């Protein structure tokens, strides 16, 4: 839905990134109860093959910013830094937010940031 931002500011680049499941310790802390720590470790073990390290995640997303989002517009990049919309078009599919949803997001953004329209 960031397309509305790009329509209003055509000289700027806007991006939304899906980083995937990043392997961090944010789910557990020293103060977490033992049952939570055990459950967290078990869940992490099951989904480990689908997780990426913070270093790999940052490299993928940096690639997306520097290589995929080169020109002004709206981009959605995947967990490996590629343009999601371009990949969907290659498969004969397309996704775009409805205009009313884009405008609703814009109005919400203006409201919560107290930004003045130009």
C-alpha positions, 0 to 999 in steps of 0.5 A, a space after each residue: 500500500 506504499 504506492 500511495 506514498 509514491 504517487 504523492 511523492 514521485 521523486 522519492 523511493 519507498 520500500 516495504 521489506 519482508 525479512 523472513 524469520 530472523 534467528 535472534 534471541 528476542 523471544 527469550 531473556 534471562 528473566 523468562 520462565 523456564 517453561 518459556 525458555 524450553 518451549 522457545 528452544 523447541 520451537 526454534 529447533 523445529 523452524 531453524 531450517 527456515 530461519 536466517 542469521 541477522 547478518 544474512 538478513 541484513 545483507 539480503 535487505 541491503 541488496 534489496 535497497 541498493 540493487 532492487 530499489 534503484 529508481 523512484 517508486 514503490 517496492 516490496 522486497 522479499 526476504 532475499 532482497 528481490 522485487 516481489 511484484 516483479 517475481 509475481 509478474 513473471 508468474 503471470 500474477 499481479 497484486 496491487 492494493 485497492 485505491 481506497 486502502 492506499 488512501 486509508 493508509 495515507 490518511 492514517 499516516 498523516 493522522 499519527 505523524 501529524 504531517 501536513 500535506 504538501 
